[in-house]
């Protein structure tokens, strides 16, 4: 899938432009062919050598913009749910 190749490996930044990791994978709804979530590795040396399994699954609704990097919204569309509550 071409979209996977374009997104996997991009850095993900929170709303304050802090790097939270890199996209490791994406979750796609095969019925609708829409991206449901992005899987973000927390980064660091341990991940780069393959010994860290820490990751966040971020709903695609949290994505504000995709370019050279992926920028997340400050808040998801549900009132009161902040990025900190998602473990980011």
C-alpha positions as a printed NumPy array, in Angstrom:
array([[  0.   ,   0.   ,   0.   ],
       [  1.555,   3.259,  -1.137],
       [  0.219,   5.268,   1.809],
       [  2.045,   3.01 ,   4.266],
       [  5.341,   3.572,   2.452],
       [  4.816,   7.35 ,   2.577],
       [  3.903,   7.529,   6.277],
       [  6.012,   4.857,   8.006],
       [  9.253,   6.356,   9.306],
       [  8.017,   9.952,   9.543],
       [  8.583,  11.805,  12.794],
       [  5.458,  12.613,  14.814],
       [  5.262,  15.923,  16.676],
       [  2.756,  16.924,  19.32 ],
       [  0.959,  20.28 ,  19.222],
       [  3.94 ,  22.019,  20.852],
       [  6.309,  20.635,  18.151],
       [  7.961,  18.135,  20.512],
       [  9.018,  14.94 ,  18.745],
       [  7.19 ,  12.   ,  20.305],
       [  8.534,   9.29 ,  18.016],
       [  8.393,   7.843,  14.52 ],
       [  5.574,   6.045,  12.746],
       [  6.158,   2.284,  12.915],
       [  2.904,   1.184,  11.276],
       [ -0.621,   2.286,  10.436],
       [ -3.986,   0.676,  11.074],
       [ -6.327,   0.668,   8.081],
       [-10.021,  -0.221,   7.948],
       [-10.04 ,  -2.538,   4.94 ],
       [-13.785,  -2.093,   4.437],
       [-13.617,   1.688,   4.089],
       [ -9.935,   1.833,   3.032],
       [ -9.396,   4.645,   5.53 ],
       [ -6.581,   5.072,   8.033],
       [ -7.894,   4.443,  11.559],
       [ -4.719,   5.014,  13.6  ],
       [ -0.956,   5.443,  13.454],
       [  1.406,   3.358,  15.57 ],
       [  4.244,   5.478,  16.924],
       [  7.434,   4.109,  18.463],
       [  8.789,   6.165,  21.332],
       [ 12.219,   6.354,  19.747],
       [ 15.618,   6.363,  21.337],
       [ 18.638,   4.112,  20.978],
       [ 16.896,   0.993,  22.294],
       [ 14.254,   1.207,  19.549],
       [ 16.786,   1.831,  16.805],
       [ 18.577,  -1.425,  17.66 ],
       [ 15.286,  -3.3  ,  18.002],
       [ 15.072,  -4.033,  21.722],
       [ 12.331,  -1.571,  22.699],
       [  8.688,  -2.433,  22.111],
       [  7.19 ,   0.776,  23.55 ],
       [  4.646,   2.333,  21.223],
       [  1.527,   4.494,  21.166],
       [ -1.496,   3.918,  18.975],
       [ -2.8  ,   7.352,  18.035],
       [ -6.255,   7.717,  16.482],
       [ -6.101,   9.254,  13.022],
       [ -8.538,  11.943,  14.241],
       [ -5.593,  13.34 ,  16.24 ],
       [ -3.58 ,  14.053,  13.067],
       [ -3.63 ,  17.719,  12.105],
       [ -1.238,  17.677,   9.148],
       [  0.999,  15.286,   7.225],
       [  4.026,  16.65 ,   5.42 ],
       [  7.703,  15.946,   6.006],
       [  6.6  ,  15.292,   9.575],
       [  3.225,  14.437,  11.134],
       [  1.734,  17.133,  13.373],
       [ -0.894,  16.211,  15.955],
       [ -3.818,  18.31 ,  17.122],
       [ -3.787,  19.683,  20.647],
       [ -7.135,  18.091,  21.403],
       [ -9.11 ,  15.287,  19.827],
       [-12.619,  16.229,  18.692],
       [-14.105,  14.81 ,  21.905],
       [-14.3  ,  17.506,  24.605],
       [-11.948,  17.001,  27.53 ],
       [ -9.667,  14.378,  25.951],
       [ -6.138,  15.767,  25.846],
       [ -3.05 ,  14.211,  24.303],
       [ -1.667,  13.579,  27.785],
       [ -4.594,  11.258,  28.481],
       [ -3.525,   9.192,  25.463],
       [ -0.138,   8.525,  27.068],
       [  1.805,  10.848,  24.795]])
